[in-house]
Amino acid sequence: MAPQQYFIGDAINKPAIHHESFQKLWETKWRAPCAMGVYPFMFGSLTDFEPIAQSLIAAGLKPPYDWDVYASHFFPFAETLVATAEEALASGNREKASEYFLRASAVYRIGRFPAIRTEKQREAWRLGKEVFYKGAGLMEFPIREVLVGHRYKKEGEGDVIPVNLLVPEGEGKKPVVLIFTGLDGHRTELAVWQRGWLEKGVATVVVEIPGTGDSPADAKDPESPDRQWSSVLDWIAEQDQLDERRVVVWGFSTGGYYSLRAGHTHADRLLGVVSQGGGCHHMFDREWLSKVNVLEFPFDLANALAFKWGYASLDEFIQEAGKFSLVNDGTLEKKSCAVLLVNGKEDEIFPIEDLYVALEHGGPKLARAVAGKKHMGEPEAFFIILEWIHGLLGLDGDFMSQMRGLPSKMKY
């Protein structure tokens, strides 16, 4: 049952201006983060995206988007960046080549944003991965892809779970931050966090959630993530360099829903979990899903969530969405590991009510609602989370160096 009124109040009935056209999206919501190199433009450059935006604006794109037409605007620009990367590599400039491959991956990423729903977006995802791993492989500390066997798969699910892996050098088993990606942010961009953890002596594994990226899990099965995480955690336990006793999950946005679930379904295998911006119950309300297509999210959020959870239509998803609630299925009543919940109080993607719902069920949890911030509670949320993980893993506490080290400005 939905609250009589959500915390965001009348905002739920006020469509955001960026839904009027791509021009409004670019000018009022996306250009500023693009200039800063932050979500969703990780590894990207304003120099690359400005002409793409102008191309989309000149074409008059606006909702409802034709996603193949939308995606097609990005390909020529990405191909130019790839050509520059190849030239740099041929001349021996590995640093420049790496940057340009990663910049190309950022362009392909926004082309397949926010969900891989069409053939052209699938092509953007494929090509984006290809150039990402070329660029990541040229880094000082290369990020590599590992195909983890999905030993607990059910019929119809895929055989492997692709992950990013980066492990510090040196003797002994390393603690692990296991990153659960979100609805639109996949392993090719959440990789932005991996170098910082490496410098703290922490290994990172980045994995996609069901219904996104290359996750093999059955998107419609509420228990499919449990099988996927069991396969990943078994694999971690088998690695000589990784400490299975010190695994902390950090779930981003929709990934926060999955990290909260994992904190209860795999409590004995995890040291702790962070749910940043994740929901658990009211995110599936009919009243909520019927409104959020035109709120904070850049595009049609409810439709993208329906697609992610394996439904052909929003109406069908709304009818069955309650089966994914962590309240309705009893998940939150189970024993949990250490849990940290963080979100912005003004969230228009997943209601802040879900943070409080999680606190009302099961064992005690830590939580922080960031006043005056929308989805994810950024940037304050990052400091809260990093400090908590540092304490949990017994690190040096200098999390500010990790924030300063996030790649945001391109060199070339």
Summary of the structure (lengths in Angstrom):
residues: 412
radius of gyration: 20.2
end to end distance: 52.6
largest distance: 63.6
contacts: 1446
relative contact order: 0.11
helix: 48%
strand: 13%
